[in-house]
Amino acid sequence: MELDASDVEKIAHLARLGINTEDIPAYARNLTDILAFVEQLNSVDTTGVEPLAHPLDATQRLRPDEVTETNNRENFQKVAPETESGLYLVPQVIE
């Protein structure tokens, strides 16, 4: 798919980008190359290929689930404008 100057100007307008007139031919070439590459990727047969969440077969390193901070709830609620039964009270925003 070959893009011309009017296509680039329309894309720039839709993306709300300001581009210089003298740069339009270069943008047209670059966008045409990108679209050609996408067409090339679409032509690859991917039947039987499972989708991957990550290209590497790696497992995530996890840290031990341990409490590392002290409970400061009472100190925080002392300075809160309003609390009740250990909960923070806030103004109603939805009727």
N, C-alpha and C positions, 0 to 999 in steps of 0.2 A: 504494500500500500504506500503509494507515494504522496507525501504531503506537500502542499504548495503554500505560498505566503498567506493566502486568505485563511487556510486551515490553522496555521500557526497563530495568526492574529485572533481568530475565534477562540482557540485554546487558551491563549494568554488572557483574553477578556473573561472567559469563564473562570479561570484560576485567579482572576484579579491581580495579574502580574503586569507590570509596566516593562516593556522591552523596547530597545532601540530598533529603529527601522533597518539599520545596516546589519543588525545581528539576526534578522529573520531568516536569511538563507542558511545560516549555520544551524539555527534551531530546527529548521525544516529537515536538514540532513540528519541531525542527531535523532530527532523523533522518528523519522523514517527508518533509521537503523534499529532503533529500539523496537518498533512495531514488527520489523522483519525478524528480529530475534525472537519475539514472542510467537510469531507464526511458526518459526522453526521449532520452538519448544512444544507448541501444540501438535506438531506433526509426529512427535515421538510416541510410539506405542507403549502405553503404560498398563496394559491389561495384566492382572496378576501381581501388580506392585502394590503393596500395602502402604497406606499413608503413615508417615512418621511424625512424631511430635518433636523429634530431634534427630539430626543425621548421624549422630554417634550413639552406639549402644552403651550408654553410660548410666550409672546410678548416681543419684544425688547424695552427697555426703550430708548426713544429718547430725546435729549436735544432740547430746542427751537432754531430755526434757526435765530440767531441774529449775526450781525456784531460785532466782539470783537476786531478787530485790525484796526488801522488807515491805510489809503491808502498811501503807501510810494513809489508808482510807479515812480514818478519824481526823487526822490533821488536815486533809484536803476538805473534808466536809465542814470543819469548823469555820473555814473562810468562805464557804459557799453561801450565796444569798438565801437559799431555802432548801432544806432536806427533810425527808420523812422516811422513817424505817430503813435508813441506810441508802436511800435513793436521792438523786438530785431532782428537784422540782423545777420545771421550766414553764414559761407561759404557753398556753395552748395556741397552736398555729393552724390547726385544721379543725373545722367545725363538724 
